[in-house]
C-alpha cells in the first residue's frame, strides 16, 4: 500500500465493523479498500503516515484542545474528508473489546471479519 500511495496522504483504518466495508467497486487491492470519509466509524485502531500524524495532531489541537469544537474521532473524520484519503483493511486486524460502545453510538459493534490470528 505504501508503494502504491507513496505520494498520497492517507489514513488506514484497521477496524471496520460489519456492514461498513465499501462496495466491491471501491476495493483497490486484496487487503485494503478505499471508503468514503463520511462513513468514518471511529478510531479504534488507525495507522497514519508521519506527515499525516503531524498535520492531524495540529488539526486536533487547534479544533479539539485550544478551542474545543468536536471530539477527537470526529475531528479525524473531518481531516479524512478534507484529504480524501481514507482506507480500511478488508479484514479487521483488531477487535472492539468493549461490551458497550466507547463512542457516541448506543449499540454494541464487533468486526465479523476479525479472526484473531493477527491480533497485536
N, C-alpha and C positions, 0 to 999 in steps of 0.2 A: 504494500500500500504506500509506503514511503517513497518508493521509486516512481510509482505512477503519479503521485500527487506531490512530488518533492518541492514544487514552487507554489503550492497552494496552501493556504492556512486552512486547517480542518480540525474538527473535534471528533473523537471516536468514542461512541457510547458502547461500553462493554456489557450493558444490561438492558435488554429490551423485553418487557413483559409480553405475554401472549396478545396477539391482535395488533401490535404496533409495528410489526415488520412491514416494510413497504411492499407495494405490488412487485411482482417479478420483473416488470419493466424497469424498475429502479435499481435492480441488482447489478452491480458492476463486476463483481468477482464472486468466486465461490464462498469467500469467508466474510465479506462485508458488503454493505449496501448503503447507498445514499438515501437519506429520507428528509422530508420537509421539516425545517426547524420549527414550524408552527405546531408540529406534533411532538416536540421535545418533551420527554416524560419526567426527567429528573436526573439527579447527579449521583446515583448510587455508586457508579464506578465509571470514570472517564479517563481517557488517555489524550493528553494535549501536547503538541509540539512546544518547544521552548518559546518561540516567538508568540504563539497563541497564549501561553501561560502569562507572559509579561503583559501583553495587551489586556487580557482578561482580568488579571489582578488589578490593573489600573482602573479598568471599567467598573469592576465590582467595588473597588474602594471609593471611587467618585460617586457612584449611584446607590451604594448599599452601606457605606460606612460614614464618609464625610457628610453626605446629605442623603439620609436613608429614604429610598423610594420604593424598593422591592426587595424580596428575599433573594439570596444568592443564586438559587437554581433558576429563578425567573429572569435574573439578570444574565445568566449564561444563555438562556433561551433567546433573549434579545440580541446578544452578541452573535449567536449562531444564525439568527435570521439575517442580521446585517452582513455577515461574511458568507452566507450561503455555502457553508462547508461542514455540514453535519452528516456523519456516517455512523452506522451501528454494525456491530458484528452480527452475522446472520444467526449464529448460535450464541446465546448468552454465555459469557465466560465467568460470570458471578451470579449469585442468587440473592435476592432480597431476604434478609434473615428475620425481620420483624413480623410479628403476627398482626400488628396494627400499623397502618401506613405512617411513616415519619413525616410526611409532607402534608399537603392540603387535601389530599384525596381521602374520602371517607370509606374506602374499600380496601381490602387486602389484595395484594397482587404478588404473583410469582412468575418466574420465567420458565415456561414449559420446555424450552429448548436447552435448559441447563442440565447437564448430566453429572456434574461433579468431578469429572476427570481432569478439568483444567483449573480447579479451584486454587487460589493463592494460599 
